[in-house]
Amino acid sequence: MGQFEIVETIFNSESPLKKEELVTSIDLHSSSIEADIKNCLQKGYIEKTERGYVVAKDFDERKLESMRPKTIDDLTSDE
């Protein structure tokens, strides 16, 4: 869940975000955010630049939606 929140926050940002900005905008402990940033980097969702984190060049809204955590209703619906 933390990975989605990190990628979504960066995706919706107008400019690169630093780790500290992610910590203040996401309601998770900083160590959890650090671990999720590392996982997002390894999976190629985000990239680190001199100015902060940005989404990977090939990352689009479709990929973001595929990461969205499923709700109980999503999992139990017939569609």
KOLSE-772664 format. One record per residue: x, y, z of N, C-alpha, C, O in turn. Coordinates in steps of 0.2 Angstrom, whole numbers, padded with zeros to 4 digits, always signed. Layout:
BEGIN
XYZXYZXYZXYZ;...
***
This chain:
BEGIN
+0004-0006+0000+0000+0000+0000+0004+0006+0000+0003+0011-0003;+0010+0006+0004+0014+0012+0004+0017+0014-0003+0018+0019-0005;+0019+0008-0007+0022+0010-0013+0017+0013-0018+0019+0018-0021;+0010+0011-0018+0006+0015-0022+0005+0022-0019+0005+0027-0024;+0005+0024-0013+0004+0030-0011+0010+0035-0013+0009+0040-0015;+0016+0032-0012+0022+0035-0015+0022+0037-0022+0023+0043-0024;+0020+0032-0026+0020+0033-0033+0015+0038-0035+0016+0042-0039;+0009+0037-0032+0003+0042-0033+0005+0049-0032+0004+0053-0036;+0008+0050-0026+0010+0057-0024+0015+0060-0029+0014+0065-0031;+0020+0056-0031+0025+0058-0036+0022+0059-0042+0023+0064-0046;+0018+0055-0044+0014+0055-0051+0010+0062-0051+0010+0065-0057;+0007+0063-0046+0002+0069-0046+0006+0076-0044+0003+0081-0044;+0012+0075-0043+0016+0081-0041+0018+0085-0048+0020+0082-0053;+0019+0092-0047+0021+0096-0053+0028+0096-0054+0031+0097-0059;+0032+0094-0048+0039+0094-0049+0042+0088-0045+0038+0085-0041;+0048+0087-0045+0051+0081-0041+0050+0082-0034+0050+0088-0031;+0050+0077-0030+0049+0077-0023+0055+0074-0019+0057+0069-0021;+0057+0077-0014+0062+0074-0010+0059+0070-0005+0053+0070-0003;+0063+0065-0002+0060+0061+0003+0056+0064+0009+0051+0062+0011;+0059+0070+0011+0056+0073+0017+0049+0076+0015+0044+0076+0019;+0048+0078+0008+0042+0080+0006+0037+0074+0006+0031+0075+0007;+0039+0068+0004+0035+0062+0004+0033+0060+0011+0027+0059+0012;+0037+0061+0016+0036+0059+0023+0031+0064+0026+0026+0062+0029;+0031+0070+0024+0026+0075+0027+0019+0074+0023+0014+0076+0026;+0019+0072+0017+0013+0071+0013+0009+0065+0014+0003+0064+0012;+0013+0060+0016+0010+0053+0017+0010+0051+0024+0015+0052+0028;+0004+0048+0027+0004+0047+0034+0007+0040+0035+0003+0035+0037;+0013+0039+0034+0017+0033+0036+0023+0035+0040+0025+0041+0039;+0026+0031+0044+0032+0032+0047+0038+0033+0042+0038+0030+0037;+0043+0037+0043+0048+0038+0038+0052+0032+0037+0054+0032+0031;+0053+0027+0041+0057+0021+0039+0053+0017+0034+0055+0014+0030;+0046+0017+0035+0042+0013+0030+0042+0017+0023+0042+0013+0018;+0042+0023+0023+0043+0027+0017+0049+0026+0014+0050+0025+0008;+0055+0026+0018+0061+0024+0015+0061+0017+0012+0064+0016+0006;+0059+0012+0015+0059+0006+0012+0054+0005+0006+0056+0002+0001;+0049+0009+0006+0044+0008+0000+0048+0012-0006+0047+0010-0012;+0051+0018-0004+0055+0021-0010+0060+0016-0013+0061+0016-0019;+0064+0013-0009+0069+0008-0011+0065+0003-0016+0068+0001-0021;+0060+0000-0013+0056-0005-0017+0054-0002-0024+0054-0005-0029;+0051+0004-0024+0049+0008-0030+0054+0009-0035+0054+0008-0041;+0060+0011-0032+0066+0011-0036+0068+0005-0040+0070+0005-0046;+0068+0000-0036+0070-0007-0038+0065-0010-0043+0067-0013-0048;+0059-0008-0043+0054-0011-0047+0053-0006-0054+0050-0008-0058;+0057+0000-0054+0057+0004-0059+0051+0009-0060+0049+0011-0065;+0047+0010-0054+0041+0014-0054+0044+0021-0054+0041+0026-0057;+0049+0023-0050+0051+0030-0049+0059+0030-0051+0062+0025-0051;+0061+0036-0052+0069+0037-0053+0071+0043-0048+0067+0047-0046;+0077+0042-0046+0080+0048-0042+0084+0052-0046+0088+0050-0050;+0082+0059-0045+0086+0064-0049+0089+0069-0044+0088+0068-0038;+0093+0073-0046+0096+0078-0042+0091+0082-0038+0093+0085-0032;+0085+0083-0041+0080+0088-0038+0075+0084-0034+0071+0087-0030;+0075+0077-0034+0071+0073-0030+0068+0067-0034+0072+0065-0039;+0063+0064-0032+0060+0058-0035+0055+0060-0041+0051+0064-0040;+0055+0056-0046+0050+0057-0052+0048+0050-0054+0052+0045-0052;+0042+0050-0057+0040+0044-0060+0045+0042-0066+0047+0046-0069;+0045+0035-0067+0049+0033-0072+0046+0035-0079+0040+0037-0079;+0051+0036-0084+0049+0039-0090+0043+0035-0094+0039+0038-0097;+0043+0028-0093+0038+0024-0096+0032+0023-0091+0027+0019-0093;+0031+0026-0086+0026+0025-0081+0020+0030-0083+0021+0036-0083;+0014+0027-0083+0008+0031-0085+0002+0030-0080+0003+0026-0076;-0003+0033-0082-0009+0032-0077-0012+0025-0077-0014+0023-0072;-0011+0021-0083-0013+0014-0083-0009+0010-0078-0012+0006-0074;-0003+0011-0078+0001+0007-0073+0000+0009-0066+0000+0005-0061;-0001+0016-0065-0003+0018-0058-0009+0015-0056-0010+0012-0050;-0015+0015-0060-0021+0011-0058-0020+0004-0057-0024+0001-0053;-0016+0001-0060-0014-0007-0059-0011-0008-0052-0012-0013-0050;-0008-0003-0050-0005-0003-0043-0010-0002-0037-0009-0004-0032;-0015+0001-0039-0020+0003-0034-0022-0003-0030-0025-0008-0032;-0022-0002-0023-0024-0008-0019-0032-0009-0020-0036-0004-0021;-0034-0015-0020-0041-0017-0021-0044-0017-0014-0042-0019-0009;-0051-0015-0015-0055-0015-0009-0059-0021-0009-0058-0025-0013;-0062-0023-0003-0066-0029-0002-0071-0029-0008-0072-0034-0011;-0074-0023-0009-0080-0023-0015-0077-0025-0021-0080-0029-0025;-0071-0022-0023-0067-0024-0029-0066-0032-0030-0067-0035-0035;-0064-0035-0024-0062-0042-0024-0068-0046-0025-0068-0052-0027;-0074-0044-0022-0080-0048-0022-0085-0047-0027-0090-0050-0028;-0084-0042-0031-0088-0040-0037-0088-0045-0042-0083-0048-0043;-0093-0046-0046-0094-0051-0052-0091-0048-0058-0089-0052-0063;-0089-0042-0058-0087-0038-0064-0080-0040-0065-0077-0038-0070;
***
